[in-house]
Amino acid sequence: MNRISQLVAFCLASFAPLAVAAATVDASTIASGTYTVKVIKVIDAKHIEVEMDNGTDTTLAAGRPTVDFSTVRTSDQLKLSIVDGTVAVFLDLTSH
């Protein structure tokens, strides 16, 4: 019985990094602040899917009419301010 529990513990420990890497977070649960993110996918001019600096993925929406993601590309690095789960302002750190 002891070997089985050790095997289960080993399997869980082996797959834990994969589960963390694939974690998706609801944008409304992200604390307001400034973050550096990597763009995974541009959904449309008002929505982007990003990878946060802690490895989690989330979909962010523009929080103001002046925020427009149409110039952003996949793999760009952005510095953005999130307020109440939406992007208030962003800066593209990638040189094109």
C-alpha positions in Angstrom: 0.0 0.0 0.0 2.9 2.3 0.8 4.3 2.0 -2.8 1.0 2.8 -4.3 0.6 6.0 -2.4 4.2 6.9 -3.3 3.4 6.3 -7.0 0.3 8.4 -6.8 2.2 11.2 -5.0 4.9 11.1 -7.7 2.4 11.3 -10.5 0.6 14.2 -8.9 3.9 16.0 -8.4 4.9 15.3 -12.0 1.8 16.7 -13.5 1.4 19.8 -11.2 3.5 22.1 -13.4 1.4 21.2 -16.4 -1.8 22.1 -14.5 -0.3 25.5 -13.4 0.9 26.3 -16.9 -2.6 25.7 -18.3 -4.4 27.6 -15.6 -6.8 30.3 -16.8 -7.8 33.1 -14.5 -11.0 35.2 -14.7 -9.8 38.8 -15.3 -12.2 40.2 -12.6 -10.2 38.3 -10.0 -6.9 40.1 -10.9 -5.9 42.8 -8.5 -5.9 46.3 -9.9 -2.3 47.3 -10.8 0.3 47.4 -13.5 1.5 44.2 -15.1 3.8 43.0 -17.9 2.2 40.4 -20.0 2.8 38.4 -23.2 0.1 38.4 -25.9 -1.1 34.9 -26.8 -3.9 35.9 -29.1 -5.6 39.1 -30.3 -9.3 38.2 -30.3 -10.5 41.6 -31.6 -9.8 45.3 -31.2 -11.2 45.2 -27.6 -10.1 41.8 -26.3 -6.8 40.0 -26.0 -5.7 36.7 -24.5 -2.5 37.1 -22.5 0.0 35.2 -20.3 0.6 36.9 -17.0 4.1 37.1 -15.5 3.1 34.3 -13.1 2.3 31.9 -16.0 -1.5 32.0 -15.9 -3.6 32.9 -18.9 -6.5 35.3 -19.0 -8.6 37.2 -21.5 -8.6 41.0 -21.0 -11.1 43.5 -22.3 -10.5 47.2 -23.0 -11.9 49.3 -20.2 -12.1 52.5 -22.0 -13.1 53.5 -25.6 -9.5 54.8 -26.2 -8.0 51.3 -25.6 -7.6 49.6 -28.9 -5.7 46.3 -29.4 -5.8 46.3 -33.2 -2.1 47.3 -33.4 -1.0 44.5 -31.0 0.5 41.2 -32.4 0.8 37.7 -31.0 4.0 37.4 -28.9 4.1 41.1 -28.2 5.1 42.1 -24.6 2.8 44.7 -23.1 2.9 46.8 -19.9 -0.7 47.4 -18.9 -2.8 48.8 -16.1 -5.7 46.7 -15.0 -8.6 48.4 -13.1 -11.5 46.3 -12.0 -10.6 43.5 -14.4 -10.3 45.7 -17.5 -7.4 47.4 -19.3 -7.3 51.1 -18.6 -4.1 51.8 -20.6 -1.3 49.8 -22.2 2.1 50.3 -23.7 3.6 47.9 -26.3 7.1 47.1 -25.2 8.0 45.2 -28.4 9.7 47.0 -31.2 8.2 46.1 -34.6 
